């Protein structure tokens, strides 16, 4: 009388289900059900990947490739997703005798099956963004409570890299303000709590730590966000959406930007001119080694356009920054997002930090950047109490 979930739990364990997303999608004669692991549940080897076609266990390369593509921009390089998936279709459209050991099958319309699986899993993985009930993208290290006192004892004090909270002081630095009135800091933290936490899974920004992380207060604890990774995902999803609709907002430069580039870099760029133009650029050659840019995407904002272009050209030439992405367009957009996103030690104001948190909550796949790195983590109040031995 036990259902599929109980059987999966008995075979793969409770941890698999706790870190998996359910799949239930049907389109015409094709039906896909089962569970796929969160990107944070990935493994160093492909030992928890199970496919069943009409109840038969298979190791089919076409189906495994569809899963790999679905995870292509949420999984860290060299990691493997976990899943147990059941595909059901008309038996007349599949040949189960394509392999001597019957591990592979042959579909009558392999493209249809591949695309069906890919789109179904992409739809499920799009939900991996911060919510009030979702697990954090990065879990705190195990044994943190036991290790913390030693690490604190060995650490050297350093000046905090935080932003002062607005409206509570008139000094120039957060450290001076807190030293003058430590009770004012407590009041500011209370004021920072959102009026309604139900629509703010990532809470309200309090400070920027070491120019790299955003510290926020949520309804159930403390949230830390890697601002570069988070902004990279937000930009990447915006660029993909605009690229797919061929409607990228752009702006003309008051003065054309002229760059000296290597001749082979210029030739490679002009070969991909359509991708650049679809992404919002207007580019041309002024000579064998000179590039002119007349229009740029509006998303670049106040970025140093020349620096961004040189970085993108370098990454595309050497195949870095987006090596895990399959399509040329995805690699281009992924590289552009990485190079355009805010980088470490960029000072943000509290409204800017809050705006990034709200964008993350509204962005698909925001739990990971397009390299698969986690973008945020959470320490709940019980975990914080454990760190400080409260209630003992």
N, C-alpha and C positions, 0 to 999 in steps of 0.2 A: 504493500500500500504506500510505500515511500515514493515521493516524487523525485524528479531529476535533481533538484537542489540538494536533497538529502544524500543522494548517491554521489554527487560531486563532492560534497563535504566529506563523505566517508572515504573517498579515493584520494582527493587532493588536499584535504584538510580545511579547517575553518579559516585559516589565514588566506587561502586562495579566494574564497567567497568574500571575505571582508575587504579585499583589495581588488575587486572585480566589478565590472559594469555589465548589467544584463543586456542581451541583444534579442530583439524580437521584431523581425521585419519580414513582410511579405509583399511580393509584387508579381501578380499573375500566377504562373505555376511554380514560382520559386519562393522558398521560405527558408529563412535563416534564424536560428535560435541558439542560445547558449550564453556564454560569459567571456568577456575579454578583460584582461588585467589592466589596471591603471598604469600609466607610464611609469609611475614610481614603483610598480611591482615588477619591473623588468628584471631579467636575469642575465648572467654572463654566458649562459648556454641555452640552447633551444630544447630543453628537456621537459618543458611543460606546455607543449603545443599539441593539441589533439583535434583532428578533423574527422567528422563522420558524414558520409554521404548516403542518404537513405538508410541510415542505421549501420552502415559498413565503415569500419575504421580504415582511413587512408592516409598516405603521406604524399599528397598531390602537390606538385610544384606550382601549378597555376593558382590553386587556392592559397598556398603559403605566400606566393608573391603578392596576391591581393591584400593580404593582411600586412605584409611588410610595407607596401605603399601607403596603406591607411595610417600607419604609425610614423611615416617618414619624417614629419617635422614636429613630433612630440617626444621622440625617443632619442636618448643620448647615443652617440656613435659607438658601435660595438656591443650594444645591449640587445636582448631579444624579448619580445612581448610574450606574455602567457595567455593562453586561451583554451577553451573547450567549446567547439562550434559544431552545430548540426545543420547540414544543408539538406533540404528535402525538395525533390523535383520529380517530374514524370520519369519513371524508369526507362521509358523508350528513348529518352534524350541523352542517356549516359551509357557508355560501354564500360562494364566492370572487368572486362577481360583484356585490358590494355597492358597489363603488367603480369609477368609470370607469377609473382607472389600476390597479385591483386592489391598492391599498395597504391597504385595510381589508377586513375580512371580517365576516360576520354569523353568530353562533352560534345554534343552535336553543335552547339553554339557556344564555344569557349569564351568568346568576347563578351557575350551577354552575361554569362555566369561570373566572369571576372569583374566586370563593371558593377554588377548587382552586389557582390560581396564588398567591393571597395567602397561604394557609396553608402551602404548600410553601416559599415564600421566607421567611416568618416563622420557620419551623422551622430553616432554614439560618442565618439571621441571629442566631438565639438563641445560636448557638455562638460569637459574637464576644465572648469573655471571656478573661481572662488564662490562658494555658497555657504550659507549658515550651517549646513549639514555635511559639506564635503570634507574629506580628510585633507590636511595640508599637503602641498606639493612636495615639501621636504620635511621629513620627520626629524625631531631632535635626536641627537646621538643617544644610544642606549647607555645607561649608567651615568647620565649627565649629573644627576644629583650627587653621586659619590665622587665624581671627578672634579666637580666645581671648586670645592675648597682648596685643593692642591693647585689648580690652575690659577686661582685668584692669589694664592700666596706667592706664586712664582712670577706673577705679572708685574710689570713696572707701571706705575701710574703715568698717565698721559692726559693731555688736555682734551676734553670732550669736543668733538666736532658736531655741534648741534645748533639748531636754529632757535632763537628766542621765540617764545610764544607771544603773539600780538596782543596789545591792549592791557598788559599787566605790568609793564615796566617802562622806564624811559631811558635805561642805560643802553650801552652799545653792545654788550656781550651777555650771553645767557649765563655764563659762569659767574660774572659779577652780580647779576641780578639775583641768582639763586643764593649767593653768599650773603647778600644784603637781607633777603627775606625768604628763607626756605619755606615758610608757610604759603607764600604767594605761589610757589611752584605747585604745591598740592592743590590749591584752588584752581590753577590753570589747567591741571590735568582733569579735574572734575568738570570744568567748563568745556573741555574738549570732547567729552562723551557725546555721541550723536543723540539728537532728540528722539529718533526712532531707529533702533539698531536693526530692525527687521530687514531693511533694504541696504544694509552696509556690512556685508560679511567681513570685509577687511578693516572695518572700524574707521577711526578718525586719526589722521596723522598728528604726531606729537613732535617729532624731531627727525633729523638726518644724522646717521651714525657714520663717522669716518668718511663722509662723502660717497658712501657706497650703498648703504641700506636705509630704508625708511622704517621708522619705528612708529607703530600705530596702536591705539587702544581700541579693542573690540569689546563686544558685550560679554564675552566669556574669557577674556584674557589679553594676551599680548601678541601682536602680529609683526613679523619682520619681512620686508620685501626687498629683493634685489632690484634696484631701480633700473639698471641697464637691461637686465633680462626681461623684466616686465614691460618696459617701454619697447623693446625690440619686438616682442610678440604683438603688442598693440599695433605698432606700425606695420608689421608684416601682414596681419589680417586686413588692415585698411588698404594696403597696397594691392593685395590679392583681389579684394572685392572690386576695387576700382579698375584693376587690370582686366578682370573678367568681363566687366561691362563696357570696357574701352571708353570710360568716362572719367579720366583722372583730372581733377582740378589742377591747373597750373598757372604760372604767372610769368610774364615776360620780364626780362631783366632790363633795367634802365640803360645799362651799357653791356653789350655782349662780353662774355667772359672768354678770354683767349688763354689756352693752356699749351705749353710745350710738352709734347709726349713723344715716346719712341715711335718710329715709323710702323713697326709691326703691331704696337698697341693700337695705333690709329686705324690700321687696316682691320684688325679684329673687331674694333668698336663699330666701324662703319658696316661690317658684315652683319652686325646685330642691331642696326639702326632702328629697325621696326620695333624691337623690344623697348629700346630707350624711348622712342617717341610715344609708344603706347603707355609707358609709365609716366609720361608728362614732360619729357625733355625735348628740346629742339636743338639738334647738333649738326655740325657740318665740318668739313675740312677746309682750312685756309692755305694749306700747303702740305708737303709730305710729312711734316712732323708738328703741325699746329692744329689744334682743335678749337672750334668756337662753339660756345653754348649761348643760345638766345632765350631759351625758356626752360624753367625747372618746375618740378612738382610743388604744389602749394604746401605739401607736408614737410618739405625741407625747412620751411620757416626761416629762422635766422641762422641756420647752419652756414658754416664756411663751405660754400658750394665747391670751390676749387679743391679743398682738402678731401671732401666726400668723394668727388669724382676720381681723384688720384687713388684713394683707398679702394674704391670699387674696381677700378681698372687693375690694380695690383692683385686683388683677391681673385678676380675672374681669370687673370693670366696664370696664377699659381694654383688655382683650384682650392683655395682655402675659404673658410668662413661658412660655406654652405655646401660642403662636399657631400653631405648625406642626402641632399634633395635630388630628386630624379630628373625632373624636367628642366630645360635650360631657362625657361621663364621663372620657375620657382627659385632656381639658384641665383638668378639675377636679382629678384625681389628680396630674397633672403639676405643677400649680401648688402643690398641697398638699405634694408631695415637695420641690419647690424651696424653699419657704418653711420647711419643717421641718428640712431638712438642715443639718448644721453649717456655719457660715460662717467666713470668714477671721478670723484672730486668736483663734479659740476654742482654748484650750490643751487638748491631749490628752495623756494619759499613754501610755507605751509599750504597756501592755496594750490600751488603747483603739485605738491605731494598728494593732496587730497584729490585733485583732478585725475592724477595717474591711478590712484586706487579705484576711483569710480569707473575709469575706462577699463581697468582689468576686470572688474565685476561684470561688465557688459560685453567682454570680448571672448569669443570662442577659443578654446585651448589655452587659456591664459595661465594655466597652472605650470606650463613649461614655455621656455623661449623656443625659437625655431631650431636650436641646437639640441633641444631635449633637456636643458638644465632646468631645475625647479626655480620658480620665481618667488615663492613665498613659503613661510612656515608659521606655525602658531604654537604658543605656549599657553595652555589653559590655566585658569586660576588654581585648580588642584595640583597641576604640575609645578606652578610657581610656589605654592604652599609647601610642596615636598622639598623644593630646593632650599627653602629657608626654615624647614622643620617646624612649620606652624602647626599647632594642634597636637604636638607631641608632649 
